[in-house]
Amino acid sequence: MTLSASHPLMDGRTADSPLIAAYRGKTPSRRPVWFMRQAGRSLPEYRKVREGIGMLESCLLPELASEITLQPVRRHDVDAGIFFSDIVIPLKLAGVDVDIVPGVGPVLGTPVRTAADVASLPELTDESLAPIREAVALTVAQLGSTPLIGFAGAPFTLAAYMVEGKPSRDHLGPRTMMHADPETWQALTDWAADASGKFLRAQLEAGASAGQLFDSWAGSLGLADYTAKVAPASARALDHVRGLGAPLIHFGTGTSELLGAMRDVGVDVVGVDYRLPLDEANRRLGGTVALQGNIDPALLEAPWPVLEAHVRQVLEAGSAAPGHVVNLGHGVPPETNPEVLTRVVELIHSVEP
Ligand code: 1CP
């Protein structure tokens, strides 16, 4: 299982990029930075091309998805593109009745709650992923030596939407199911693991140079439940892409107590939200992996001197880790002034790696 010789990671385009060097624990030529949700509503050029086109529809139009992926790279000089798509796209492509409702998020026509519901989930075929492969190929042809990061939702975060049928705060539905009906839980998370794994694999094979597993809501779990009921499915998702040679990143929010367990599903990089300083995260992980994070998105609205001091602190704390890729502790808030993001990138690039 390897990437083709003409893949950007194999043909010399991205292997020595600052992003991939830092992920691999080597010294990069400059401090790499990208932002979760760097594509999206904070950019006027995004709002313009999305006019009148639904969210999921825009993800499945290869030229549009590619253009949206490239917009923040052009504008901010970030060190990576993150593929414009969504964690529920594999559900949509499998034929699950799901949509993204503006101002709400993913909503399913019928929530998935019983053994029969799970048994009737359609399988995601490789053929249905063609628009994803096409969008990735168009994108990497334009990105040159800037790596593209592929991503997928982790099984717990996907299952959280599938069981509740919509976004929720406490994720009570999935947390009940894992104990009340462990067999259905296992079947559901296995299904989600395979759907996400195939989605991520399609992106890596088509040209993405790294892959990030988003377990955004894992922080609602204690360590015991995470380890017993969730981590095995996350490992199963990544089994689809191990051995390709592309660095793998694992991110969640509210996961300060789970960092070691998240590393142990088998990744090269752990993403840290804004709650824990990176030197402390590195101490908890024993200096075993590179870190990604963790500018507090709330500070993007603060006066520049306050934001600058915070960014410098993040860089200092991140120096403790074997490798550090700067990011936010969660996604770019939609109200963010994009000029602030560009200025943050300039600041980070001005500091010695
Ligand atoms: O119409 C719009 O513009 C809707 C907003 C939007 C966008 C821009 C949604 C709906 N998804 C996306 C794109 C997206 N989603 C990306 C791509 C680009 C980038 O980062 O620049 C990525 C990586 C995701 C992944 C995603 N979707 C996650 C994991 C990351 C995270 O932010 O925690 C999650 C939890 C989702 C679900 C989702 N999709 C959309 C929304 C608003 C949500 C969250 C809903 C909730 O609060 O539960």
Boltz pocket constraint, residues with backbone or C-beta under 6 A from the ligand:
constraints:
  - pocket:
      binder: B
      contacts: [[A, 35], [A, 36], [A, 37], [A, 38], [A, 39], [A, 40], [A, 41], [A, 55], [A, 82], [A, 83], [A, 84], [A, 85], [A, 86], [A, 87], [A, 88], [A, 100], [A, 102], [A, 104], [A, 105], [A, 106], [A, 151], [A, 157], [A, 167], [A, 168], [A, 214], [A, 216], [A, 331]]
      max_distance: 6.0
